[in-house]
Amino acid sequence: MKGFLSCAAVAAGMAILTACNPNPADGPTGHSIMRQASAKLPVSERDEEDPRWDYAVVDITPFVISHVPSFGPASLYQSFGGGRGVAPEILFGIGDVVAVSIFEASPGGLFIPDSVAGSRPGNFVQIPDQTVDRQGNITVPYVGQVRALGRPAEAVQDEITERLRNRAIEPQVIVNIVEQRASEVSVYGAVNAPERFAIAADGTRVLDAIARAGGPTYPGYESYISLQRDGRTTTVAFEVLLDNPQENIYLQPRDSIYVYREQRTYTAFGATGEQGFFTFDTEHLNLAQGIGRAGGLIDGRAEARHVFLYRFEPVTALAEMGVDVTRFETEFVPTIYRLDLREPRGFFIAREFAMRHNDVIYVSNSHSIELVKFLVILRSITSAVRGIAVDADDLGDL
């Protein structure tokens, strides 16, 4: 009876050992990440039979870094042509207030008769200010309606002068915009003084407009600029405008600038000193800084050659890196970049690799830690089995 109970206790303990998971872990091991990405899984083995979650693993090298797409959803210069480096010409628009002055060479003409010549200064007449009407016209005495919409002041002046040439004495005409309404731009959102104002005659750039509106309310690395023009919207980070003068394009009439705040974050898991969400406190954050702000790698636990960064990359960028992309069926591919910090150059490479919003850093445990975990579990189970066997022996003595 005693021997039977002892054998039963051992069998029960072995059953517990067999039923337990091999090891508790913070995440996948580095070898499992590399192994599962090396071959395409059969459809039956994919999660929910969804090929979108097949992923690529790419070792971070200087060559790879040179082909990683730069951060930024778009470019103002590429989207709107950059204004070709020239301020836009101010053209008359509906709602503009216009002043017209007509000069004659001598008294006795159409606008300055002899009877009033001595009682007024100069040989000119000032037409009352008027607004460009909904049809885009202004009205001048003895001329009638003159097309102003979409024309510069010089063109309107020349037409009025030509139409008066046979009626006035050597007429000359000056047309000015008293109040610009059709060429205004708006700046609103997270700025200190939202405003609508007319663009300057020598041009107003994006940063000029934001400065006039009091500047961004939040730090530059958390501020984004959306430019709306002709039904299109393009967004860039505020510091992109500061770093790249080409992006600081000239504004066009009726442009709208919306400034908003977005805190960029990344996540760190695994064998790092701290885990969780971390915010960017600068426009340019590299992988070395990201790891450092997460507490660095834990000595004696982290596998330094298996530092991973998770993100989605365009399939075209992966192809440029030399990755076989024939197995991927989506435009953006789940990508895991691997950094080997055991290499002496690893920290230099980490400094050149730029992080993005929503990146995930994962540092796997070393093999020695996984072995220690297994031995601890094994010791706890064998101790339990030993205790069961002792109890069984005590029962056998009864």
Buried (B, 14 or more C-beta within 10 A) or exposed (E): EEEEBBEEBBEBBEEEBEEEEEBEBBBBBBEEBBEBBEEBBEEEEBEEEEBBEBBBBBEBBEEBBEBBEEBEEBBBBEBBEBBEEEBBEBBBBBBBBBBBBBBBEEBEBBBBEEEEEEEEEEBBBEBEEBBBBEEBBBEBEEBEEBBBBEBBBEBBBBBBBEBBEEEBBEBBBBBEBEEBBBBBBBBBBBBEEBBEBBBBEEBBBBBBBBEBBEBBBBBBBBBBBBBBBEEEEBBBBBBBBEEBEEBBBBBBBBBBBBBBBEEBEBBBBBBBBEBEEBEBEEBEBBBBBBBBBBBBBBEEBBBBBBBBBBBEBBBEBBBBBEBEBEEBEEEBBBBBBBBBBEEEEBEEBBEBBBBBEEBBBBBBBBEEBBEBBEEEBEEEBBEBBEEBBEEBBEEEEE
